[in-house]
Structure formats: C-alpha cells, structure tokens
Amino acid sequence: MDNAAIEEMFSSLGPVTIKRMFGGKGIYCDGSILALEVGGDILLKADAETAAEFEAAGSVRWSYAGKGKPVAMPYWSIPDEAFDDPDEMARWVRLAYEAALRARK
C-alpha cells in the first residue's frame, strides 16, 4: 500500500509518520507505533483491553514463523466493514492509537 493511501486511512487521527521496517512499514502517530503494513495489509495494534473486540469483529491476529513455532504479535487485521465506512475505520484506528498509548506507559 502506498504512503498516500495509508495517510488517508489514518487521517482521522491527524498526521502519521510512516517508516520502513522489516520489509514493511511502521505507522506512527505522536511517536507511538499503532499499525504495521505487511505484504500490502494494514494491521492495527491491539492489547488486553481491545483484542477481544478485534476478534469479535472477525479480525485475525498477525503472527510470524519463529524458531519452530508461530509467534503471535499484538497486531490485528482491520475488520472488513471498516473499509466501506470512514466512521467505522476511524473507530478502529482510534482503538489502535489508544492501545499504542497504553503500551508507552
């Protein structure tokens, strides 16, 4: 996904910073990482407070192949309905931002 499309997706938060990392991109707001772009997909940060909400919406948790077993990361796919509704997208992006802020503490 190109940077302009990513910036538009996160526009409800204000400006975001996009940095290349691990063959993908890290998406930051106010210095906190709130999402990743991996293989063209955007993955939003979740935590103990929000992971169940992502799971209930049909999102999939991202993992990668570690040494002999998958390693689950705190990033989840965006629920399908958010792609058709800017207000819904803004809600999920906000949840990711709030999880990123909690992670900083």
Stockholm file with secondary structure:
# STOCKHOLM 1.0

chainA/1-105         MDNAAIEEMFSSLGPVTIKRMFGGKGIYCDGSILALEVGGDILLKADAETAAEFEAAGSVRWSYAGKGKPVAMPYWSIPDEAFDDPDEMARWVRLAYEAALRARK
#=GR chainA/1-105 SS CCHHHHHHHTGGGCCCEEEEETTEEEEEETTEEEEEEETTEEEEECCTTTHHHHHHTTCCEEEEECSSSEEEEEEEECCGGGGGCHHHHHHHHHHHHHHHHHHHC
#=GC SS_cons         CCHHHHHHHTGGGCCCEEEEETTEEEEEETTEEEEEEETTEEEEECCTTTHHHHHHTTCCEEEEECSSSEEEEEEEECCGGGGGCHHHHHHHHHHHHHHHHHHHC
//
